[in-house]
Amino acid sequence: LDRIGGMGVIMQDNNTIAGIASGMGGGIGIIRVSGNKALEITGKIFRTKKYVDKKNGKVSENLLWNSDYFIKKKSHTISYGYIVDEYSIIDEVIVLLMKSPNSYTKEDVIEIDSHGGSFVVQKILELLLENGAKLATPGEFTKRAFLNGRIDLSQAEAVMKIISSENEFALNSAVKQLEGSVSGYIEEIRQEILHNLGLIEAALDDPEHYDLDLYRNDILRDVEDEINKLTGLIGRFDDGRMKSEGINTVIVGKPNAGKSSLMNLLLDEERAIVTDIAGTTRDIIEEKVYMGSIILNLVDTAGIRETNDLVENIGVGKAINYLEYSDFVIYVADSSVPMDESDNQIIGLLKNKTGVVLLNKSDLDVKLTEEEIKERLGWECIEFSNKTKSGLEQLSKYIKNSFLHGEISFNDQVYLTNIRHKEAVKYSLESLMKAKDTINAGLPEDFVTIDMMDAYKELGLINGETASEDLVNKIFNDFCMGK
């Protein structure tokens, strides 16, 4: 790769790459080829029906095959035939032809649809490599689409979000991002910044014809508008992340309160070990729980209490650490015993957090009341029983109403769900705030342009225009093979 001037076009070589684009074990296997020799290489190992003797399972030796077959064919056509290894038939296939620039990578692209057995798919890939292709690295096809200008970096990241989406909101959000909703919104802000930078530079270079005082209020108004837009994006970030990736939910409580039983109840399986011995759970257990369209990234933690047991104490430390990064906390309180020092310790940790209290073991004699909890914590309390499942539906409704205002829905608002994008917006926002202060203070225009240019560059990281080679490589290294 060769980045020109730190921004703009990234050049690459024209090596032809090949990779398996389908999961193993399905009925159909897909092998993708891209590059300036994709048609030639595939032509070497492909034969149409009349060049094959199916009875003998051999390639006809009497007819001369022209490996320019795909070069001469029209783009966006499908060919039926066979993949061969010299005179042996490997598989019966169909081949999709997409010539440059009207393809996923903007290069010549071939997709071979074979039978889905892992051996035959791997064999076809090996034949392509033997005939001049090189093995594609993770995400290299999408990376070439970015490098060749078909999509920007934000759209490239949306491809993996579509693949990993687990609910309707995540899928719709990723599709919108792939269509350019995020990069388009950001680019509008960048162009507005660039326009005002141009006005300032013109006034500095030609003060006789451009009086910056005439534009100062307009520039200030635009900067304030940009600040509001970026503030809105950051404000919606957690909402979008939780809707698409799940609510980071931590179950806490003192030992033997019923945390692991709740985990098993929500998962509908015996995931966590449950005994009457206090302190059974000593490590972190993480699972995804689906409540309709809601995703909970659920964490079961060790019971929080003062202990001299070294291993249990490590587990308590982990529980406290997970609390710090949680979106939502389910505090399981044992209502069959009076509140004690462990409960007080937990309540102290839950100040300024969002959550709900489950007054567990409500089927037994109640020794801990809702009033006692609310007096110290002020959270909603739900009478609950792991044994009878009483309160489970109420818990589900509470989570939906607290975080998602009922059922998940998707609208046309632009959401950031990528932490990389959020950080770029955050730093851009800080620069624009400095620019606003500089304008209001009446400082020289040079100071304003420095901050505005910083904001412009930070936002350029989102669509990749100002991204470094290292950042681009890091993003695509996280992609799956064949994509």
N, C-alpha and C positions, 0 to 999 in steps of 0.2 A: 504493500500500500504506500501511496505517496500523497500526503495531504499538502495541498498548495496553499501557502500563505496562512495556514492555521484555520482556514474556513473555505467553504465552497466545494469544488469537485474533488472527490477522492478517486485516484486512478488505480486500476488493478490490471493484472496480466490476464490473458485470455485462455488460460488453462481450462480444459474441459473437465468438468467434475461429474461424478456419478454417486448416487446414494440410494438406499432403500427408504422410500417415503411412506411405507405402510407399516402397521404393527404386525409382528409375527403371529402366525396362527390363524389368521383370517382366511376366508375363502378366496380372496384375491390379493396378490402381491403387486406393489407398485414400485418400479425402479425408475428414478428420475435422472436425466442426463442434461447438462447445460454447458454451453460453450461453443466456440467457433468450429469445433470439430465433432460436435454432438451428432450431426446427421451422418457424417462419414463413418464414425466409429460404430454407430448403431447399424448402419448399412452393411458393415462387414459381417455381422453375426445374425442378420435377419434374412429370411427367404419367404417369398410368397408361395401359395399353395402349389402352383404348377412346377416349382423347383424341388418339390419334396415327394418322395415315395413313401407314403404312410404305411403301406403293407410291410415294407422292410425296415421302417423306422430310420431311413437313411436319406441324405440329400442326394438329389440326382447328379450323377457325374457327367451326364450327356449335355446338360444345358449350362451355358456360361452366365453366371450371375454378375450384374453390374452393381457395385457397392455405392454408386451415386444415386441409388433408388430414392432416398429421402431428399436429397439435394434437388432432384428434378420434380418432386411432387409439390403440389400447392400446400400452402400453410393451412393449419386448422383442418386437417383431414385425418381419417382413421384408416389404418391398414391392418388387415388380418393376415396372419402367417405364422411363422415358426422361428424361434431362436435356435441357432445351430452352433455346434462346435466342430468345425471342419465338416465332416460328413455325417455327424451324429445329431439327431434331433434332441434338443433339451426340453422344449415346452412349446405348447400351442398358445399364441399370444395375440393381443391387439396392441397396436402402437399408435399413440397420439402424437401428432406433429404440430409444433407451434414455432414458426420461424420468427427471428428477430425483426422488428422490436416488439411485436405483439405477443409477448409471453410473460410469464411470472417474473423472470429475471431480466427481461429485455434482450436476452441472448437467444440463440437457437436452442430450443428445449424439446426433448423427447421424453415421453412417459410410456414405459412398457408395462402393460397390465398382464400379469402372468397368473398361474395358479398360486395359491397362497402358502404352499409348504415352505418351511424355512430353508430346506436344502436347495430347492429349485430357485428360489429368489436369490439366495447367496451365490449360486452357480452363475446365474445371469450377470450379477454384479461383477463377479470375478472375470467373466469373459469381456465385459466392458473395460475393466482395468487392464487386462492383458492386451487389449487393442488400442490403448493410448489414453484412456481416461484416468484421472486420479480420484482417490476417495474423497468425497466431500466431508468437510469438517462440520461439527454441529452448527446449524443455522446458516450454512454458507449460501444456500439458495436464496433465502430471504436477505442475507447480507448483500448479495449481488444485486438484488432488486433495489436495495437502498443505495448502493454505490453507483448504480447505473441511473438513478434518478426517478425510478418508477414510484417509489414510496419514500416518505421521510422516516426519521428514526422513531418518532412516536407511533407511526402506522406500523412499522416493523415490530415494535413491542406489542402492539395490539394483536398480532398474529398469535403469539404465545398465550395472550390472555384469552383468546377465543378457544384455543386448545384446552386450556386449564379451567375454563369457566364451569361453575358448578350450580348455577341457578340462572333464572331468566334475566335478572338485573345484570349480572356479570357478563352474560352473553351479549345483551343489547348494548351495554356500555362499551364492550370491546369492539363490537361491529361499528358503532358510531365513531370510535377512535380510529378504526381502520379506514373509515370513510373520510377521515380528516377533521372531525369535530374539534379535537383538542388542538392540533397544530394550526387549524384555520383560525380558531379563536385567539390563540397566542400570536399568530402572525399579524392579525389585525392590530393588536396592541403594539407589536414591534414596528409596524409600518407607521403608526402614529408617532411613536418615539422618533423614528428616523426622519419623518417629515419636520418635526420640531427641531431636531438637531440640524437639519438643513437650513432652516430659518436663522438659527443662531449663528451658524458658520457663515452664512451669507452676510449677515449684519456685521460680523467681525471683519470679514474680508472687504466689504464695500459699505462702510458706514454712511457714505454720502447718499446712497440710494435706498438703504434699508435702515429704518429706525426701529431698533429692537423694542423701544418703549411702547410702540404701537401693538406689538405682538405679545408683550409680557403677560397680560391678563389671559390671553387665549392659551398660551403655553401652560400657564399655571392651571387653568381649567382642565386642559387635556391631561396633565400630570395627575391631578386629583381624580379624574375619571379613571385613569389607568390604575391608580392605587385602589379605588373601589372595586374594580373588576378583579384584580389579583387577590384582594382581601376576600372577596366572595369565593374564589376558587379554593383558597386555603380553608375557609370556613366550611366548605362542603366536602373537604377531603375525607375526614373521618367517617362521615355519613356514607360517602361513596365506597370507601374501603370496606366498611363493615357490611354493606349491602352486597358487595361483590365477593369479598374474601372470607367473610364471617366475623362474628363478634368474639373477640378474645375474652373468654369467660373463665374465671377461676373459682373453684369451689373451696371455701375455707371453713374452718371450724375447729373446735378442740377435738382431741382424740375420742373416738367412739361415739361421735355425734351423728354419724350416718352419711358422711361424705361419699365414701366409696359405694355404699348401697345406692345413693342417688345417681352416681355415675353409671352404675350397672342398670338402673331403672331407665335412665335416659337413653342408654345405648341398646336396651333390651337384650343384654347378654352379660355373662359373668366375666367382665373385663378386669375388674379389680378384686383382689382378695378381701373377703369380709369375714371377720371373726369378732368375738366378744372381747378380745384382748385389746386394750387401748394401745395405740401406737403401731398398729399393724402396717399401715401405709407409711413408708419411709422415703419413697422417691416420687418423682413426678410422673403422672400418667396422662398422656395427651391423646385425645380422640376428637373426631368431627361428629357432631350430632345435627341431624336435620329435623327441623320442626316445620314441615311443609316447605315453603320457600326460604325459610330462615336457616342460616348456618351458624352453629355455635362451635367455635374452636375451644373445646372444653378441656380444662386442666384440673385433675384431681390432685390435691396436695396433702402433705403430711399434716397431721393434727398439730395445731400451734399450742405449745405449752412450754413451761420451763422444765428442762430435762438434763440429766447428767449423762444420758446415753449418747455417745459420740455420733453414731450413725443416724439416730433419730434427730439429733440436733442439726446435722447437715441438711436433713430433709426439711426441718422447720425453716432454716435459712433460705432454702430454695423457694419454699412457699411464700415467704415474705418478698423475695426478689420478683417472683411472678406477679404478685399483687401490684407492684409498681407499674407494670406495663399492661395491665388489664384494661379492657373497655367496660367490663361488667363483672360484678362479684356476686356469687351466691353464698351467703353466710348461713351455714347449716348450724342451727342452735338446738341443743338437746332440751326440749321443753319438759322432759320428765325429771330433770334435776335442777336445783336452784342455780342462779348465775354465780360464777366463781371468778377467781383471779384470771384464769385463762380466757374467759369471755371478755373481761375488761381489757386484757392485752390485745385481743383481736379487734375489739371495737375501736381501740386507739389507733390501730393500723388502718382502719377503714374510713377515717375522717377524710373528707374531700374526694371520696371515691363514689362511683355510681353502682347501686346494687339492690338486692332484695334479701330479706331475711326469711328463711324457711324455719318455722317453729316445728321441728321434726319430732316424731314419736307422739303426735297429737292423739293417737289411739290409747295412750297410757295416761296415768294421772298427771295433770299439768302442774308443774312447780315453777315454771318460768312463763310470765305473761307478756303479751304484746306491749302493754303499757310500760313495763320495765325496759324493754328493748328500745322503744321509741323515745323514752326519756333520755337515753344515752346516745342514740344513733339517729333517730328520725326517719329511718327507712320504712318502706312498705313491708308489712309482715304477712306471711301466708301460713295458715295452719296446714301442716303437711304430715304425711305418713308414708315412708318407703314401703311399709308392710301392706297397707291397703290402697296405695297409690292416690290417696285423697290429696287434693291440692295440685296435682300434676297439670291439669288443664288450666287452672288459674295461673300457674307459673308460666306456661306457654303464652297465654294471652298477655301477661304482664310484660314479658320480654318483647313481644311484637309491638305493643303500645308504647313502650319506653323508648325503643330504638328506631322503629321503622314505621310508626304511626299506622299500625295495622298491617295489611298485606303489602308485600313488596310491589312497587310499581315503578315504571321507568318513564321519565319525561325527557324533554329536549334540552334540559339544562346540561351544561358541560361540567362533567365531574372529573377530578383528578383521582386516580386510584393507584398511581405509581409514586412511590416515595421519592424517586429521582426527580420526577416532575415537580413534586411539592417543594423540594429543596431549591430547585432552580427558581421557582416562583417566589419563594421566601426571600432569597438573596436579591432578586430583582426588585421586590417590594421595598426592601431596606434601602436600596439605591435610589428608588423614586422618592421615598420619604426624605432622604437627604437632599435630593434635587428640589423638592418642594420647600424645604426649610431655607435652602440657599436662595431661591427666588424671593421668598418672603423677606429675607434679611437684606435683599438688595445687593448681594455680593456679585463680583464680576461674572460674566457669562461663562468664562472658561471653567469655573467650578461647577456650573450647572451641567455643562456638556460631559464632564468626566463621569458624573453620577448617572446621567442618562445613557451614556454609552455602556457603562457597566450593566445597567438594567437590560439594555438591548442584547448584549452578549450572553447574559445569564439565560434569558428566554430562548436564545438561539440553541442552547443545549438541548431543549426539548425536541425540536425537529431535527437536530443533528447538524445544523449549519455551522455552529461554533464548537462542536464536539471534537475532542482529541481522538487520535487513533486508538489510544489505550482504552478510552471509554467505549468506543465503538466495538472493539474486540471483546471487552468484558461483557457487554450486553449480548452479543451473538454467541458467546461461549456458553451461555445459559440455555440456549435453544436445544431442541431435540435433534437427533440425527435425521437427515433427509428433509428438513424443513428449510 
